Amino acid sequence: MATRTTERGGLGATIRAWRERLVPPVAGPPSGRARRAAGLRREELAERAGLSVDYVVRLEQGRSTAPSAQVVASLARALELTGAERDHLYRMAGLAAPSDDPVSDHLPSGVRRVLDRLGDVAVAVFAADWRMIWWNPGWAALLGDPSARPPELRNFARERFPVGADDARIASWPVLAHDSERSDLAIVSDLRRATGRFPRDARLAELVRLLVAGNPTFARLWASGTVAAHREDRKTVEHPRIGPVDVDCDVLTDGDSELKIVILSAAPGSADEARLRLAMAGG
């Protein structure tokens, strides 16, 4: 009986279909055995991809459903996939396909119109490398106006992991995560995920090089190899006039460009919501 992952259209079934459409080696099967089906054998695909035969079997049978990005890349090459097919394979594995495009700083007009309507929360938009590209007045009032900084220093990763005197001067008033180690790891692992998504982006590569070389905490967390996306957190903003404001920090991602929309809000009717509104109104 087929499992859900080996049903038509599943990851395992798709890999098998792509394997079976390939032209087998001219030399024929080992030991002179006749082929019972067209296409590559599992053994031949495993050899092409540098994987074990058992792992290919588990993938096709749905017993392994979360291959790594490295495995997916190897399978895409071995299966001779087109660009569209390769991207589909990444998506079926729950991964973002790598892009030849650079990290984008473009904020679509439709997204901007939606964000302009979020007047009662603090909102900012960051590129895939955590460079800030847009913020609303509420964000500036709550966390300080980023416009005084040069664009390359409007970067949350550089603010979180300062390198040298320039970075030390860019920090807004303190924002304290309730679990700072977990929050630090989320930023680092999200940047690692971005390097897989945009492997040819020079700006992103230079940012990672700078942080690894200049910030010991970032270097230690980067060496852990964790890959994840930053989605939600709980933070305390130490506002210079209002005092501490506890906020929920939610991160939404906008499509293929990997823009990160960061929203800071407080529970309705709470004292923190009142302090947040006061801070955003200019205190």
Backbone hydrogen bonds, N-H to C=O, Kabsch-Sander energy under -0.5 kcal/mol:
donor,donor_aa,acceptor,acceptor_aa,energy
6,T,3,T,-1.3
7,E,4,R,-1.0
10,G,7,E,-2.8
12,G,5,T,-1.0
13,A,5,T,-0.7
14,T,10,G,-2.4
15,I,11,L,-2.4
16,R,12,G,-2.2
17,A,13,A,-2.3
18,W,14,T,-2.4
19,R,15,I,-2.3
20,E,16,R,-2.5
21,R,17,A,-0.9
22,L,19,R,-1.1
28,G,25,P,-1.3
32,G,29,P,-1.2
33,R,30,P,-1.6
40,L,19,R,-2.1
45,L,41,R,-2.3
46,A,42,R,-2.8
47,E,43,E,-2.0
48,R,44,E,-2.2
49,A,45,L,-2.5
50,G,46,A,-1.1
51,L,46,A,-2.4
56,V,52,S,-1.8
57,V,53,V,-2.4
58,R,54,D,-2.4
59,L,55,Y,-2.4
60,E,56,V,-2.4
61,Q,57,V,-2.1
62,G,59,L,-1.1
63,R,58,R,-2.2
64,S,58,R,-1.4
72,V,68,S,-2.5
73,A,69,A,-2.4
74,S,70,Q,-2.0
75,L,71,V,-2.7
76,A,72,V,-2.6
77,R,73,A,-1.9
78,A,74,S,-2.5
79,L,75,L,-2.7
80,E,77,R,-1.0
81,L,76,A,-2.2
86,R,82,T,-2.8
87,D,83,G,-2.3
88,H,84,A,-1.9
89,L,85,E,-2.3
90,Y,86,R,-2.2
91,R,87,D,-2.2
92,M,88,H,-2.5
93,A,89,L,-1.5
94,G,91,R,-1.6
95,L,90,Y,-2.9
99,S,197,R,-3.2
112,R,108,P,-2.4
113,R,109,S,-2.2
114,V,110,G,-1.7
115,L,111,V,-2.6
116,D,112,R,-2.3
117,R,113,R,-0.6
117,R,114,V,-1.2
118,L,115,L,-1.8
119,G,117,R,-1.2
121,V,118,L,-1.1
122,A,264,L,-1.8
123,V,121,V,-0.5
124,A,262,V,-1.9
125,V,134,W,-3.0
126,F,260,K,-2.8
127,A,131,R,-2.8
130,W,127,A,-2.3
132,M,130,W,-0.5
132,M,154,R,-4.2
133,I,125,V,-3.1
134,W,125,V,-1.3
136,N,123,V,-2.3
139,W,136,N,-0.7
140,A,136,N,-1.7
141,A,137,P,-2.5
142,L,138,G,-2.0
143,L,139,W,-3.1
144,G,140,A,-1.8
148,A,145,D,-0.8
149,R,146,P,-2.0
153,L,150,P,-1.9
154,R,150,P,-0.5
154,R,151,P,-1.4
155,N,153,L,-1.5
156,F,130,W,-2.4
159,E,155,N,-2.0
160,R,156,F,-2.6
161,F,157,A,-2.5
167,D,163,V,-0.9
168,A,164,G,-1.6
169,R,165,A,-1.3
169,R,166,D,-0.5
170,I,167,D,-1.1
171,A,167,D,-0.5
176,L,236,T,-3.3
177,A,175,V,-0.6
178,H,234,R,-2.0
180,S,177,A,-0.6
183,S,179,D,-2.4
184,D,180,S,-2.9
185,L,181,E,-2.4
186,A,182,R,-1.9
187,I,183,S,-1.8
188,V,184,D,-2.3
189,S,185,L,-2.8
190,D,186,A,-1.9
191,L,187,I,-2.0
192,R,188,V,-2.0
193,R,189,S,-2.1
194,A,190,D,-2.0
195,T,191,L,-1.8
196,G,192,R,-1.2
197,R,193,R,-1.7
198,F,194,A,-3.0
200,R,99,S,-0.6
201,D,198,F,-1.6
202,A,200,R,-0.6
205,A,201,D,-2.0
206,E,202,A,-2.4
207,L,203,R,-2.0
208,V,204,L,-2.3
209,R,205,A,-2.3
210,L,206,E,-2.5
211,L,207,L,-2.4
212,V,208,V,-2.7
213,A,209,R,-2.2
214,G,210,L,-2.0
215,N,211,L,-2.1
219,A,215,N,-2.5
220,R,216,P,-2.4
221,L,217,T,-2.3
222,W,218,F,-3.1
223,A,219,A,-1.9
224,S,220,R,-0.6
224,S,221,L,-0.9
225,G,222,W,-1.5
228,A,189,S,-0.7
231,R,229,A,-0.6
233,D,249,C,-1.9
235,K,247,V,-2.5
236,T,176,L,-2.9
237,V,235,K,-0.5
237,V,245,V,-2.9
238,E,174,P,-2.3
238,E,236,T,-0.6
239,H,237,V,-1.4
239,H,243,G,-1.8
243,G,239,H,-1.6
245,V,237,V,-2.1
247,V,235,K,-2.9
248,D,265,S,-3.4
249,C,233,D,-2.8
250,D,248,D,-0.6
250,D,263,I,-2.4
251,V,231,R,-3.7
252,L,250,D,-0.5
252,L,261,I,-2.7
254,D,259,L,-2.6
255,G,253,T,-0.9
257,S,254,D,-0.5
258,E,254,D,-0.5
258,E,255,G,-1.5
259,L,254,D,-1.0
260,K,126,F,-3.4
261,I,252,L,-3.7
261,I,259,L,-0.6
262,V,124,A,-2.9
262,V,260,K,-0.7
263,I,250,D,-2.8
263,I,261,I,-0.5
264,L,122,A,-2.9
265,S,248,D,-2.0
265,S,263,I,-0.5
270,S,267,A,-2.0
274,A,270,S,-1.6
275,R,271,A,-2.3
276,L,272,D,-2.7
277,R,273,E,-2.6
278,L,274,A,-2.0
279,A,275,R,-2.5
280,M,276,L,-2.6
281,A,277,R,-1.3
282,G,279,A,-1.4
283,G,278,L,-2.9
